[in-house]
Amino acid sequence: MSKRKVKDQQLTVGQCVCQVHRILRERFCFQKLPSAPVGLESQHKHLLELLKRTAIHGESNSVLIVGPRGAGKTMLLKSVLNELLDVKEVKSNILLVQLNGLLQTDDRIALKEITRQLNLENVVGDKVFGSFAENLAFLLEALKKGDRSSSRPVLFTLDEFDLFTHHKNQTLLYNLFDISQSAQTPVAVVGLTCRVDVLELLEKRVKSRFSHRQIQALSPMDFPQYVELVQQQLSLPQEFPDGRFAHEWNNSVKALCEDKSVEDVLRKHFNLSKDFRSLHMLLFLALSCVTPSNPTIKPSLLLEASRLCTMDCKANMLHGLSILELCLIIAMKHLNDHYQDEPFNFEMVYNEFKKFLQRKSHSVHSFEKPVVIKAFEHLQQLELIRPVDGSASRTQKEYQLMKLLLDHTQVMEALQRYPQCPTDVKQWATSAFG
């Protein structure tokens, strides 16, 4: 009887909203990801077969998983490895070495990491090797089983594979692919990259040793499936403490996904990226506005979340500038228009600003030159302007050549939204002659 009471107990709206935030934030913050990527079943089967041949039969292989960021390349590899390690004979036999191009920036660091992950620091000790190939061969030789001449299979995963192609002479890749072609040690090399032209980055000798197997991780998801995914991500589970609130919430989510304005927002995001992370960011921003006084996600919240997601950061920074700094940006815009985006210096910008003050400004004060220089330097600190590459370091700062890192559209959009922008300044920005 007491259990039934607990099950039927109704929570307050505040408690329900608190539970909604806890459940959905856990889902959106990547603490609960799907076990395998959606729509990549054939790629999963192919990769599993490939790695099984290395782990069980001792056959060396190499393969590249290619796909855009967020397509599920890492998730695909992890799900295959989890399935592979469930096989008892594989788990006790295979060795995993995980490298990342962002962390292992050269072959020396990569070799140290390989030694550490294979637990061979004591074996290597103070030995001196003539070449990278000798060192790697020694490591793999040390892994040979004591009772048989055969070696333990080693699986190398290279995340951000394209960054390894920038290492000197591509020594690491050459040796890994060379070993994967020989019969001496069972090795599988799996590279993950988002560059479709990655094979063009390989040297001829490296390319000749690569198997040229590629697995394309491209999601076949269409728009109706995407909308269904959004609905799933926002829906509450059946075990939610207050069943009535969960039923109302799930109905409101269904109505939300059928709304025409929401459909337009989701289609825009779908066309830009099918990435889980960008979708979670959109839904997270909408969820953050759910309160006890506003206990459901309304279309207006999703529209505002979409606006925040696609906001231009640099144009947004212009809203916090002073009127003087904004005038300098407009002067630079006019110089770009006059001289077809040629570099400018402070003196040119200052002269343009002085012309504006003399000609038509009644609402902008005349500033001393040191004050204007300070404002110009602040724009450089904000990275809205930057020095031209190769401009002489000995040049006086007033004459150092600069480039504006904003385009015409960004400046005009920022002016429209700038709070209490003087009319003279707006007219100057829109005039063709500065």
N, C-alpha and C positions, 0 to 999 in steps of 0.2 A: 504493500500500500504506500509506504513511504517513498519507494522508488518511483512509483507512478506520479506521485505529487511532484517530485524533483523534475521528472520528464515534462510534465505539463506546466511547470512553473513559468510565469511570465516575468521577464526582466524589464527594467525601466528602459526608456528610449536611450538614455545616456549610456547605460551598461551595454545595450545591444550595439550601439555605434562604436563603443570601445572594443568590443569583440570583433566587429567587422574590420576595424583598422588593424587589429593584431593579426587576423587571419590573412587579409589581403596584402598587407605589407610584407608578411613572411613570404607570400607567393611572389610578389613583385621584386623583392630584394634578392632574388636568386638563391634563397635558402631551400626552395623546393622546385627543382627543375625536372622536366620529364626525363625518364630513364634512357630514352632514345629519341633522336630527331624525327619529326613527322615527315612522312613521304620519301624517306631515304632507305627503304627496305632493301632494294636491290643492291645499293652501294654497301649496305651493312653486310649482306650475304657475301658479296665479292671480297670485301676486306677480311672478313672472318675466315673464309676459305684460304686466302693468301697467307695469313698469319698462322693458321693451323698447320700448313705445310712446313713452315719454318719450325714451329714449336714441337710438333710431333714427329715429322719425317726428316727434319734436319736439312730442309731445302732453303737455300738463301734467296731472298727476294728484295726488291726495292719498288716503292710506289709513292706517288704524289697525290695528296688530296687537295683539290683546287676548288675554291668557291669564295664568294664575297664574305666580308665580315658579318658575323651573326647568322650565317647560313646553317651552322651546326656541325662544322668540321671536327672541332675538339670533342663535342658531345658524341659524335659518331664513333670516333676513335676510342673514347672512354667506354662506351657501351659494348664495343667489340672486345676490348681488353677484359672487361668485367665478365663477359660470357666465356672468354678464352680461359680465364683464371679459375673458372668453376670446374674445369676439367682437372682432375687430381694430378695426373702425370705431368700436365703442363705447369701447374702452380709450383710444384717442387723442383722444376727443371729450368724454366725460362728466367732470364735476367732482363730487367727493364732499365734503359738509360734514357732520361728525358732531358733534352737540350732546348734552349730558346735563343733565337738570334738576337733578342734584345738584351739578354744577360751575358751570353758567351760571345763577346764581341771580337775575339780573335781565337786562333787555333790553340794557343798556349793555355788560355783560360778554359777552353772546351775540353782539352786533354786532362787538365786537373779535375774538372767536374766529372769526366768519364771515370777517372781513377777513383774518385770519392764515391760515386754511385755504385761502382763494382766492388767497393771495400778492398781495394788493392794497394792502399797507401803504404802498408808495411812491406808488401812484396817489392814495390818499386824502390822504397828507401832512398838511398843517395846515388842510385845508378845513373850514369850519364849515357844518353843515347845520341847516335850520330844524326838521326833524322826522325821526323814525325812518324814515318811509316814503321821504323824500327820500334819506337815506343809503343805504338798501337798494337803491333804484332806481338810484342812481349806481353802486353796486357791480356790479349786474347789467348795467348799460349798458357798463361797462368791460370786460365779458367778451365783448362782441360781436366776431366775427371781422373781421379787416381786409379780407378779400377779398369777404365777402358781408354783407348786412344782418342775417342770422340770428345768434342768440346760441348759445353752447355750452350744452347742457342741464346743469342743476345738480340733484343729488340731495341733499336735506336729510334726515338721519335724526335724530329727536328721541327719545332714550332717556329713560325716566321722564317721558313726555309729560305726565302729570297735574300734575307740578310746574310746568310752563310756564304752566298755567292760573292760577297764583297770582301771576304777574307783573302789575304795574300796568297796568290796562286791556287786558291780553292783547295788547299792541301787536305783539309778534313774531309770534304766531300769526295775528293779523288780517292782517298784511302778507304773510306767507308764503302763506296760503290765498287772499288777494286776487290775488296774482301767479299762483298755480296755476290761477286761473279765467280769467285774461286770456290773450290770444294773443301778448303781446309777448315773453315769455321762457319757453322750455320748462323747467318746474320740477316735480320730484316731491317731495312731502313725505310721509315715512313716520314715523309715530309708534308707539312701543312702550310699552305700559302694562299694568299688572296690575289696573287698576280698570275694572270692567264699566260703571260709571255715569259714565265719563269725559265723555260727551257732555253730561251734565247740568251739568258744571262750566264749559262754554263759554258765553261771552256770546252774546246773540242775533245780533249782527252777525257774530261769528266763526263761529257755527254755520251761518249762512245761506251762508257762503262755503266751507264744508267739503263734500266730495263725499258724505259719510256712508257711504263704503265701509269695511267692517270685516272683518278676517280673524281668525277665532277659532282660536287655537293651543291646542286642547284635545287631549291625547293620548288616542287610542282604545284604549290598551293595556289588556288584561285580566290577571287574576292569573296564569294559566299562562304568558303571555308575560313577565310580570315575573319569575317564577321562572327562566324560561329565560335572561333577561337577567342575573340574578344568577350563574347557572352560567357564562355566557360571560365575565362580568367576572372570575371567580375562576379560570378555566381557563388553563393554560399553553399557549403556542404550540408548534407542531410542531418549530420550530427550536431548542427548549430544548436546552442542551448534553448533558444526561443524559436520554436517551430513556426509560429504565426508570423513573426518579424521576418524570418528567413524566406517564407513563402511570398510575402509582400515585396521584399527586396529583389528576389529573383524575377518576379513579375515586372517590377519597375526596370530591371536590367534588360529584359526581353523587349519591353516597350521602347527603351532607349535605343537599342540596336535597330529597331524598325523605323526610327525617326529619320526624316529625309535630310535634315541638316547634319545629323550625326553620321549618316551614311556618306555624305560628301566629305566630311572630315576624315573618316576612316579610309575612304578611297584615295584621298590625297596622300595619307601616310603609307598606304599599301603600295602606291605607285613609286614613292620615294624609297621605301625599304620594307622588306618583310621580316626584318630583324626583331627577335623577341625583346631585345634590350630597349629599342626605341618605342615599341608598343608598351612595354612595362612603364617607361618614363611618362608616356602620355596618360596612362591609366592612374599612375601614382599621383600625378599632379591633380587630376580630377578628384581622386579619393581624398586628398588632403583638405578639400573644401567641404567634406561631409561632416556635419556637426549635429548635435541633438535637435537643434531648431531647423536643420535642413538635412534630414536623415536619408536622402536618396541622391544618386548622381543624376542631375538634370542635364538636358542637352547644352544649356548655356555654360555649365561647368566644363564640359568636354571641349566646347568651342574655345573657351578661355585657355584651357590647358594646351590645346593645339597651337594657339597664338604664342604662348610662352615657349613651346618646343621649337617653333620655327622662327623665333625672334632673331633679328640680326644684332649680334652682340656689340659690334663697333658702332652701328647707327644708334643703338641704345645708350652707348657711352656719351654720345654728343648731348644728351639731355642734361647731363651733369656739368657741362662746361659753362664758364662765365660768358657774358655777352662779348667781351673782348676776344676770347679764344674762338668763339663761334665766328666772329668777324674775320679773324685770321684764316679760318678754314674756308670761308666764302671767298676771300681774296685768292687763296691757293686754287680754288675751283675755277675762278676766272682766268688765272694764269695758265692752268691746264687747258682750258677751252681756247685761249688765244694762241698758245704755242704747242698745241697737239701733244700734251702730256710730257713735254720736255722738263727736265729737272729745274728747280728754282732755288734761290737762296733767301735768307731773311730780308735782305735789303729790298729785293723785288716785292716781297709780300708786304713789307712796311710801306713802300711807295704806293702800292695798290690801295692799302688801308687809308693812307693819308688823302689820296684822291677822293675816296668815298666820303671822308669827313668834310673835306672842303666843298664838295659838290652838293650833297643832299642830306646829310645827317643832322637831325635836330634832337635826336633821342639818345645818341651815344656820346659819352664824354671823350674829350681829347686826352689821351694817355701819354705820359712821358715815355721816351724810347726805352729806358731800362725796364720799365714795367712790361712793355710789349715784348721785349727779348725774353723776360721771365715767362710770359704766357706761351711764347713760341717753344721754349725749352720744355715746358709742362706738356705740350702736345707731343713732343718727341718721347718724353717719359711714358706717356700713355700709349705709345706705338701707333699713333694716328699718322705720324710722318716718320720717315727714316732717312739717314744719310745714303747717298748713292754709293754703290760698291766701288771701291778704288779711289774715292774722292780724297784729296791730300789731307793727311792728318795735321799738317802744319798750317793749313788755311785757317784764317780767323773765322770764328763761329758764325759771324754775320754773313760770310761769303761761302760757307760750306753748302754744297749742292744737296738738295733734299727732294724726296718724292712723297706725294700724298697717297696714303694707303686706303683712301675712300673713293668710291666712284660718285658720279653726278647724282644718281638715284638715291643713294644712301644719304647724301647731304640734304637733298630736297625733302625726303621723307622725315628726317630728323627735325628739319625746320618747321614742318607742319605740326609736329607734336611738341615742339619746344614750348614750355610754359611761359606765357606773357612775352613772347618775342616781339620786339619793336617792329612796327610796320615798315619803317625805313630799311631795316635790315632784310626783311622778307622781300621787299621790292628790289633791293640791290642784288639779292641772290637770284631772282628770276629774270633780271634784266640781261640782255644779250651782250651789253658792252661793258659790264662791270661798273 
